[in-house]
Structures are given as C-alpha cells and as structure tokens.
C-alpha cells in the first residue's frame, strides 16, 4: 500500500507541475514565418492566432494564390514551433517520460 500511496503522491505532484507548465505555455507567444520572413504569424501558447504580418511587396492582386500559400505555411510553421516548445516543457515536467497528449493526472 505504501507504494500505491507514493505513486499517487507523485502523480499529484506531477499534475501540479503540468498545470504550472500549461500556465507558462499560455503566456508564450510563438512566431512562425514563410517566404523568407515576408509572412509572419504570431500564435499564443494555446495556438490561437494573435497577429499576421505580410510584407507589402506581396500585395499584388495577381499573386494572391502565392500569398495565401505563404500564410498557410507561416501558420504551419508557428504551430510546429509551438508543439516543439510544448513538448520541451512537457519533458521537463515528466522527466523525459513520453506521456500521451491530454493525459490527466492523477489517474
């Protein structure tokens, strides 16, 4: 029984650290870019888009498809960077354990 109580205590402590990590992530901003920085997208730590910047040189009506592609690429880049940062923070909390996304502790 001592082992079970110890595991539950560790799980509760890990949950508290995960909540701290989540708060830290929510306060972050991540910027992704495409087209050599001509399109930049800023996400908050939840993944919500907060800003988009487009170089005026891309505002050619004949090049709208390229602009749209660059916006999508910049969003994907920002999301990838956010996921990498979240993964790094998760490893700090779990000591390198690869826990499934969305796992709620304690069990």
ABEGO torsion letter per residue (X at the ends): XAAAAAAAAAAAAAAAAAAAAAAAAAABBBBBBBGGGABBBBBBAAGBBABBBBBAAAABAAAAAAAAAAAAAAAAAAAAAAAAAAAAAAAAAAGGBBBBBGBBOBX
